[in-house]
Amino acid sequence: EVQLVESGGGLVQAGGSLRLSCAASGFTFADYGIGWFRQAPGKEREGISSISSSAGTTYYADSVKGRFTISSDNAKNTVYLHMNSLKPEDTALYYCAAEPEPLLYTSRQYPWAFSYWGQGTQVTVSS
C-alpha cells in the first residue's frame, strides 16, 4: 500500500524557515516522481514543486522560486521541502503527492497528474 506522510509544518514568523518532510512507503521510491502542493482556504490546490529522480529534474512555481528547495533522500524514502523567507501568503495546508515515473514535464505541477496523496501538514506564517 502506497503511503505518504507529511511532517514539519507549524507556526513561523514572516522571514522564517521550515523544512517539510514527505516520508514514503509501499513503493520503490526512486521509481516515482514526488510533488509538493498547497491549498489555502477558499483557493485551489497549487503545485509548488516537484522532483523527478529518473529525469533528474525539479520544478518550482514562480511564487516560491528562489525561496523553496526540494530535495530527495532515496535511502530514507523521504523528500524534503526547504522553505526560506516565508511570507504570510505561504500559509496553507501542504501536501506531498506521488506518481509513477515518468513524471511528465508538461503536467508535473498539476494535482490531477498525481495518483497518491498524503494527509497534509499545516504551515502558518504570521506577519
Buried (B, 14 or more C-beta within 10 A) or exposed (E): EEEBBBEBBEEBEEEBEBBBBBBBEEBEBEEBBBBBBBBBEEEEBBBBBBBBBEBEEBBBBEEBEEBBBBEBEEEEBBBBBBBBEBBEEBBBBBBBBBBBBEBEEEBBBBBEBBEBBBEBBEBBBEE
